[in-house]
Amino acid sequence: MQIRNDLKVLIADDEPSILMSLEFLFKKEGYTVLIARDGQEAIELFDSQHPSIMVLDIMMPKIDGYKVCTHAKTNYLKHKPKVVFLSAKNKETEIEHGYELGADLYVPKPFSTRDLIKKVNLMATDLL
Amino acid sequence: MSGVYITIVSVIYLGVLFYLAFVAEKYKSKNKSLIDNPYVYALSLAVYCTAWTFYGSVGRVKEKGLEFLSVYLGPTLVMLLAWSVLKKISRIARVNGITSIADFISARYGKYRSLGVWVTIISFLAGVPYIGLQVKAISKSFEVITGITSGIYFYQDASFFVVLILIVFTILFGTRRIQSNETHEGMIFAIAVESIFKLIAFLVVGIFITFFINDGWADVFKNHYFGKQIEKSFDFENSAGYGNWFIHIIISAFAFMFLPRQFQVSVVENQSEKNLKQAIWLFPLYLFLINIFVVFIAISGTSVFEFNTEVSTDSYVIALPRHFGSDLIALIAYIGGFSAATGMIIVETIAISTMITNSVILPFLLESTRFQEKFKFKLLNLATWLRRFAIVFIILTGYFYFRTVSNLFSLVSIGLIAFVAIAQFAPIFLGGIYWKGASKNGALAGLVSGFILWFLFLIFPTLIPEDINNNTLLIFYNKIFGVIKIEGFDEISNAGFWSLLVNTFTFIVVSVFSEQSSSEAKQAVLFVDIFQYSSIEGPSGFWKGKAKSENLFELLASFIGRSAARKNMDEFGLRNEIDLQSNVADPKLVSYIENTLSGIVGTSSANMLVSTIAKEEVVSVDEVLAFLKRSQQILDDNEELKSKTEELERISSELKIANERLLKTDEQKNEFLTTVTHEIRTPLTSIKALTEIIFDNEDLEKEQKSHFLETIINETDRLSRLVNQVLDLEKYESGKHILKKVDISVKDLVENVKDRLEEIANEKNIKIKLLYLPETKDIKGDEDKLLQMLINVVSNAIKFVKPHEGEILITLNSSKKRTVFTIEDNGIGIPKDAQIRLFEKFYQVENGSYSDIKGSGLGLSIVKKIVELHKGTIHLESVVNKGTKVMISLPIK
């Protein structure tokens, strides 16, 4: 648990209630949680805090999740961050596009909290 | 003057005529016409003035004073008063390809050949003496000017050689082109020039006598009239009397219209109807000029030759200048008279020869099938040769008449006898073009009865040898004709009156009581209503029967040559949009071919020729009328078809637009569905995540747990609200929604809105103010919908104003027909680019609101729909950071 505490998870979503639930979940798992309400905040936080894992909504005000992903994957400093897309856009083509941009996981909304946590924990073990 | 000299002058004069005719034909071959103008047309009409006018009028004055003028008043009146009749005749002739008056009359009465034959016979009997009269004039004038009396034998007579030259001229220019629509250009031009010659010549003689020999008009009377023998001719008691004047004018008017040569120049050779308009005054002017000196020459002559009985009155025109020693003037006079005589002979011969070949010989020959088989395709040559023989025959008969009979009559009386014969055509001709009831039996009966009377009145007496006195037949004749003789009428008037009366009466009575055949009735309609059913172009196809196009072509080709026939038919096909390749020829084409052939061989022959290759079916009057109606119907149908096509085009383009709209709507539906599912998933995700958290974490703090539960409740509300709005919008858009319109108090409505939103407003500490302007009027509408509409707008305003500072003002105002709701706030405003998209479904301005509750993006779409359903308008103004103003205007009723 000590170790997980070193990992920073960035959560970006424009839905306050979703943000609220994700924040609770990841904090409970011991991660350091960063919160962004839109794409721009997400990029600023990425640049300053270098999170290892990013959980991104796609449809966000100002800058969308795709652009945040691309930014993170091309401007990493030490380690490439892991990117998880959380989206209500569930079409095949949209999911493919997410992976093409370098995403490590694409989780359609509504998602199971247990599954999401399990998968993110797996990623975290890889990082450690 | 010497005979040789005069002969040379005569031959030179004829040479000039040949030259002029050649020139005109040459122009024609270059497609220019020397004769297609009103002046030449009027001058050609002056072929009316023959040697009779030139020499005979003077003689007539000596006998009857001014009565000679009646012969010129008739034509003058026709030109001035009856030119519309002439126009109708011209049109009919052109449309039907008429070649002569016999052709015209038989065509009118169902192409009835007997009529054509009778008209030809009468024309011939009237025409030959008339031609003889001209030859006589030539011969006499030659004698007078040379002083040589011609010998006993014809070869000692100068006029015989003139006649031979005239035969050559007539054949050359009269049968050069045989088709009537290619008129005798050279001949007509020569005739027009001859008319100038004779006018000038007569004026020269008149001026010479009146102004050079005498000292002007008055002097002629002073020297030669008073106290002289001629004064008696002008006496009232001796004058002709009104009756004679009247009958003579009528007869000469008819003669002017129906004499074969007049019909030839005025109708057959007429180039265009518009020439007639100018001729109306040109021709009477000509008659006036040529008659102006007649009286003065007559008075002078009678006085000068008072005691010289050897000089005949008919020769004063030449004898007077001779007497006063001016050979030049006499020569001019001779040429004038010569031109008057030759002109008449040429045109009359052409006209009568056409009748003989086209109305008598060809139809007769064509009746024999054996002849047809042998000659059908050589008919053009045959027609040409027949006409040439006819020309020779007519002129020689005229000459023979002159040599044997003519000495019995004066120039004028022969002319007038011919006039009465020709006048017999008038009732059936005029009746034919103005009365549809005129039948062929009536026409034949009228014509023959008139002709018989003419013969009995005017010819029979001259045939009786003087030594027979006691013949019973003769006594009977004298008795009858003595009784009916009208007192005061001369022979001509008497014969004219009775023959025309009986003719007309018989014509009408027989017509009324006899039935018309179908072809007669058809022709009657076509002739009488010519202006209704024809353009100048030609006939409309009445022809009803079957013919092969190629047979028609062969027939036409045998007359005008293959290449010309091909060209003619192609042009006709093109002009009338007829398919020439089709096996069964179009009726219009058959009519066209028949018409073209009519111009060559006459209507009867053409009709027979065409019917040999095409079986004509009987056409009834009803069918003719039905045809005419059908033509009109086709025009109407075309119009209707056109509008139908336009309508179809319009409908199909509408369909196209509708289809595009449908496709677009389908696309929009898909997009809508995607968006809706997305919007539904978002609250669902929150609800699912939060419930899982609560379920998995029993040890949650109470405060946090209740916060999560509250969020779940809010998200559930959001979800159900979204579902309701989607359903509402769907209902409005599908048009299924029916407005429950009631009278609404707008004041109550707005207060209701305020009440419902008061709580949310208070939470944010925002003021909602209402303002009623005094003229505010209530409206009719669906109360629930309008309430929903206003709540959507006002709650939007609440969302976008700052807490504590926010102010919302709802104003009510009315114009004459509308009530306007204005909702103003002092919120964050909407950027320009967003304003445009504001009413789109699910569109949400990104700026974020001052509320935690997220909108569905459907609120304003629903507002817009409700406004539209109430036939109102919505308008939005907004400035960023200043505020937004929404104006909804609804009709009062």
Boltz contact constraints between the chains, C-beta under 6 A:
constraints:
  - contact:
      token1: [A, 15]
      token2: [B, 682]
      max_distance: 6.0
  - contact:
      token1: [A, 17]
      token2: [B, 686]
      max_distance: 6.0
  - contact:
      token1: [A, 17]
      token2: [B, 711]
      max_distance: 6.0
  - contact:
      token1: [A, 17]
      token2: [B, 715]
      max_distance: 6.0
  - contact:
      token1: [A, 18]
      token2: [B, 685]
      max_distance: 6.0
  - contact:
      token1: [A, 18]
      token2: [B, 686]
      max_distance: 6.0
  - contact:
      token1: [A, 21]
      token2: [B, 689]
      max_distance: 6.0
  - contact:
      token1: [A, 21]
      token2: [B, 690]
      max_distance: 6.0
  - contact:
      token1: [A, 21]
      token2: [B, 693]
      max_distance: 6.0
  - contact:
      token1: [A, 61]
      token2: [B, 846]
      max_distance: 6.0
  - contact:
      token1: [A, 88]
      token2: [B, 678]
      max_distance: 6.0
  - contact:
      token1: [A, 88]
      token2: [B, 681]
      max_distance: 6.0
  - contact:
      token1: [A, 88]
      token2: [B, 682]
      max_distance: 6.0
  - contact:
      token1: [A, 109]
      token2: [B, 681]
      max_distance: 6.0
  - contact:
      token1: [A, 109]
      token2: [B, 685]
      max_distance: 6.0
  - contact:
      token1: [A, 110]
      token2: [B, 681]
      max_distance: 6.0
  - contact:
      token1: [A, 110]
      token2: [B, 684]
      max_distance: 6.0
  - contact:
      token1: [A, 110]
      token2: [B, 685]
      max_distance: 6.0
  - contact:
      token1: [A, 110]
      token2: [B, 688]
      max_distance: 6.0
  - contact:
      token1: [A, 113]
      token2: [B, 689]
      max_distance: 6.0
  - contact:
      token1: [A, 113]
      token2: [B, 692]
      max_distance: 6.0
